[in-house]
Structure formats: structure tokens, C-alpha cells
């Protein structure tokens, strides 16, 4: 029997991690690094790690084909000083631990993909591409840039690296779509704030196939925008969602109301009030084809 190559997913028990597991487990052996106790389930091995220290988990990535790091505290929280520290440290420390670990191995992973964010880009009259370097001056931007700096800081001559500047991943089994779908069905799916802020997004099937595409293309490295090609304003985004769910109306959420509500539901208003507008130039230039280019087609598939 031919031994399958191994993919290791750090922080792979969340929404997107589960999609990756289901997509790759046919052709790869899957190991997930998790803060939970070690266990096996559905032919996937879950191995304990603390996201900071070197340890026995290093044997899992020794000889692995691919390492994917999705670790980090959930962004769905208020940006208090304490939460900001946790958001940043959980990303920096896990990335540093993995980079340090790889540098000590005789057989390091051939490919190392690290989660990042496109929240650093400034708003302009066109979507940002990977070559744009005019960045915002706020917490989310600063965190993403420090995250990538840690990822690329040390030399890893035998491992190709790519930082995935991830947009909104739309999937029916969790994440932002599930939340917005429930709100829309309660007639709370109107535009948020001014409704003019831009939203970059990607359907989960395109997201997992883009991961596969990057793994299989040796020239893809550095920072890679991880979104589809058609960015939508918040007003259009919510309108198309209502249409896909046959909901005729949605109460809007004015900025002042959202800020008041955020103190109750523990969500940072800037996550939905700020524009995020970027395009996947590197993927397109290398021939990646999106199955879901139009938002209405993505919603139709998910609804």
C-alpha cells in the first residue's frame, strides 16, 4: 500500500479547518494540532499542542508535505486591551513556534501556508492587489502585518511559504454566513452603517480549491490575496442575501445602534463598518478559476 502524504493543520478544529479536512482526507493523511487532548476520529489524528512551546508535536510535521496554520483567538470579540493582546499573541506565538520547529527538522514540510488577513489595505477606487503597500493605521492592520512579519522573519530554505490574506469565507456550516442567514430570516438583514463599505468574500469550495492550487504551484509564495474577484458593498451584499432567502425586507443597522449593541453582544463594530476591498491577482495570474465568481451564485448554492 502506498503511504499517503501528510497535511498538518494547526488550529484546524474550526469552521474553515473542518472544510479543509473533508476536502483533503481522501488523498492525504491529516493531522490536526489542537489545544484539546490527543485523540483520533474519522481517520484524522488530533495531536495536543499549546500553540507556543516546542514539543512532541514536532514529530508530526517532520516529513509532512504541507503545514497549514489557522491558529489564533477568534476575531469575533470586542477589542478591549486584554482581547487585543490575546488576539495578537495567539497569532504571533503559534506562528513563531511553527517556524522555530521547522528550522530544527531534517525533513521540514515542503509547503507552509499561514493564515493572515486583508484588513491592512487602504480603501481606494479599485480593489487592492498584493503589490499595494499603502496600509491602514489601525489595530487589525497592525496585527496582520506583525503576523506576516513573524511568518517570514527567519530563513526556511527548504520550505515554500505563503501568507493567506483571507477574506470572508462563506460556508453553510458556520462562520459569517450562518450568522447573517439567521439575522436575515428575522428581518434584521438590512445594510449596516452607511452600507457603502466594501466586502471581500470567497465561497468555501473556492477557498479549499485555492489552497490545493497553491500547494501544487511551486511559484506561488509570499502574501496571497484570498478572495474572489467581485467585491460587493454591504448594501448589495445584504440585498443579494435577502433575495437568496426570499426575504423581502431587512431592518438596517445604523452605526450608532451597532455601537450600542456591540457592548451587549461583545462584537467589535469596526469588523462590519470598515471596508475590506482586495482582489486575488496572484491566483488569477497563475490560472486559478473560480467556481463562484458572483455573490448571487454563492448564496444560491448555500441557501
Secondary structure, 3 states (H helix, E strand, C coil): CCCCEEEEEECCCCHHHHHHHHHHCCCEEEEEEECCCCEEECCEEEEECCCCCCCCCHHHHCCCCEEEECCCCCCCCCCCHHHHHHHHHHHHHHHHHHHHHHHCCCCCCCEEEEEEECCCECCCCCCECCCCCCECCCHHHHHHHHHHHHHHCCCCCCCEEEEEEECEEEECCEHHHHHHHHHHHCCCCCCECCCCCEECEEEHHHHHHHHHHHHHCCCCCEEEEECCCCCEEHHHHHHHHHHHCCCCCCCCECHHHHHHHHHHHCCCCHHHHCCECECCHHHHHCCCCCCCCCHHHHHHHHC
